[in-house]
Amino acid sequence: MTPGTMILLHEPNATAAAWGDLPEMLRSYGLDVVAPDVPDATGPRYIARASLTITATDPAPPLALAAHGAAGPLLPGIALAQRAAHRPIAAYVFIDADLPRLGRHPDPENDLPMPPDWPEAPCGYLRTPTDRDTAPDHDQAIREARLRGWQVTEPEAPTTLPQSLSKLLTTL
C-alpha cells in the first residue's frame, strides 16, 4: 500500500520534534509525510488539535495514520475526524504504541471517540529494538495485535526505523 500522505502522530504532551529526522528520511523514500505538532494536549483535546493541524496541511488522500506510544489509542478518533472531512484512511500503523480499547472511559471528559466500524483499514504494529529493551509492557500489545490479525514487524538492528516503516506500509 502506498498512501497519499503518511501522518506521524507523536505521543501526547510531546512535540513533533520527538520524531527526529524520521519525517525527512521517509520523504527521501518518496512518501508525502505530515508530522503535526500537538503540544500540551491529551485525549479528546489532542484529537481535536491534531485533526485541525492535519486539515490545515491539506494532505493528499488516502492517509496512513501512524502513532507512537500513548497516541495509539487516539487513532480511531483522529480517523473519525479525517473521514468526516472526506479523507479516507488507507492504513493504521502503531509504532511502539498502546492499542485502542473498546468501551467507555470512566471519566466522560476523557472518553475517546471510537467509530463502530473501526478499523476500516489494515493495521500494522512496528516494534523497534529500543522498545523491546525498554518497554516490556508492549509485549501485551504485540500479542493483541497478532490476535487481531494485524501485520506485526519486529526488526533487528541495524535495520532503521524508516526502512522498517516503509516495508511495513508495503505489506498493508
C-alpha angles and dihedrals in degrees: 000000000000113000125214088228133003113217114204112201117195124209118282115269091026131087136239087263086078087077090063111192094340096107092052092045091051089050088056086059088058098259124137103231133190119186106184117206108229106171126182099008136115137179117352092357090057090049092052095046094044091048093051091049092048090050091051090057092054094219121205111248144269098058129209107206114207122185134188126210116321091007088075096083089050095061097089091054093047090047090051090055092047093048089050086057089053094253107133121217116233099181147352121222124190112200111195084325143150115247128241116259127212118231139055125301113237089233107061090205089064097040109130123219113247118187111225091235097048122168096038091159134048117283131210135184123213118193116189124213089246091056092051088058099042108029113045088164087076089068086084091051090053091051091048093047090053092047089052089055095247124152107257122197124189105174122193123230131293088043107104126228093245091052093048094045093047091049092048091052091055090055095052 
